[in-house]
Amino acid sequence: MSVQLFSHSKADLEKAVEIILKKATDFTLPVKKTEEQPEDLISQIEATKFLHISVPTIIDWRKNKSLPHYNFNGRYYYSKKELLEYGKNRRM
């Protein structure tokens, strides 16, 4: 039975860590487009950020003020274009 020991310099180890970190930061998961959500729609959370409002506010607007929305499997989505038009029409 033989034992092999390897010795690497500090510079070699730092370079290896740099390469690994570079690959990790450049790595992106492929975006899976689902058939359920058309690409021009945003989620309810994204819509609240887009409009600078809270989640309860967007729910209230959706239920009581006819905010245009789409329901896919119990999840609500909004079109940015329709949200902008809704805001323009409601401003007086």
C-alpha positions as CSV (number, residue, x, y, z in Angstrom):
1,M,0.0,0.0,0.0
2,S,1.4,3.3,-1.0
3,V,0.4,6.8,0.2
4,Q,0.7,9.8,-2.0
5,L,0.8,13.2,-0.5
6,F,0.5,16.4,-2.6
7,S,1.6,19.8,-1.5
8,H,0.3,22.9,-3.1
9,S,1.5,26.4,-2.6
10,K,-0.7,29.1,-1.2
11,A,-0.8,30.9,-4.6
12,D,-2.0,27.7,-6.2
13,L,-4.8,27.3,-3.7
14,E,-5.8,31.0,-4.1
15,K,-5.9,30.6,-7.8
16,A,-8.1,27.5,-7.5
17,V,-10.5,29.4,-5.2
18,E,-10.6,32.3,-7.6
19,I,-11.5,30.0,-10.5
20,I,-14.2,28.3,-8.5
21,L,-15.7,31.6,-7.4
22,K,-15.7,33.0,-10.9
23,K,-17.5,29.9,-12.2
24,A,-20.0,30.1,-9.4
25,T,-20.8,33.8,-9.9
26,D,-21.1,33.3,-13.7
27,F,-23.4,30.3,-13.4
28,T,-27.0,30.9,-14.0
29,L,-29.8,28.4,-14.0
30,P,-31.7,28.2,-17.3
31,V,-35.0,30.0,-17.1
32,K,-37.8,27.7,-17.7
33,K,-40.7,29.4,-19.4
34,T,-43.9,27.8,-18.2
35,E,-46.9,27.7,-20.5
36,E,-49.1,28.8,-17.6
37,Q,-47.6,32.3,-17.3
38,P,-47.2,34.4,-20.5
39,E,-43.9,36.2,-20.5
40,D,-45.4,39.7,-20.3
41,L,-47.1,39.0,-16.9
42,I,-45.5,39.6,-13.5
43,S,-46.4,38.0,-10.2
44,Q,-48.4,39.7,-7.5
45,I,-45.2,40.4,-5.4
46,E,-43.5,41.9,-8.5
47,A,-46.7,44.0,-9.1
48,T,-46.7,45.4,-5.6
49,K,-43.0,46.4,-6.0
50,F,-43.8,47.9,-9.4
51,L,-46.7,50.0,-8.0
52,H,-44.9,50.7,-4.6
53,I,-47.9,49.3,-2.7
54,S,-48.5,46.6,-0.1
55,V,-49.8,43.1,-0.7
56,P,-53.1,43.9,1.2
57,T,-53.6,47.0,-1.0
58,I,-53.2,45.1,-4.3
59,I,-55.6,42.4,-3.0
60,D,-58.2,45.1,-2.1
61,W,-57.8,46.8,-5.5
62,R,-58.2,43.4,-7.3
63,K,-61.3,42.5,-5.3
64,N,-63.0,45.9,-5.0
65,K,-61.7,48.2,-7.7
66,S,-61.5,45.9,-10.7
67,L,-57.7,45.8,-11.0
68,P,-57.0,43.8,-14.2
69,H,-55.4,40.5,-13.2
70,Y,-55.0,36.9,-14.3
71,N,-55.5,33.8,-12.2
72,F,-53.4,30.7,-13.0
73,N,-53.8,27.8,-10.5
74,G,-54.7,30.2,-7.7
75,R,-51.8,32.5,-8.3
76,Y,-52.4,36.1,-9.5
77,Y,-50.5,37.7,-12.3
78,Y,-50.6,41.3,-13.7
79,S,-49.6,42.9,-17.0
80,K,-47.4,45.9,-16.5
81,K,-49.1,47.6,-19.5
82,E,-52.5,47.1,-17.9
83,L,-51.3,48.3,-14.5
84,L,-50.0,51.5,-16.1
85,E,-53.3,52.0,-18.0
86,Y,-55.3,51.3,-14.8
87,G,-53.3,53.9,-13.0
88,K,-53.7,56.5,-15.7
89,N,-57.5,56.0,-15.9
90,R,-58.0,56.2,-12.1
91,R,-56.0,59.4,-11.7
92,M,-58.2,62.4,-11.4
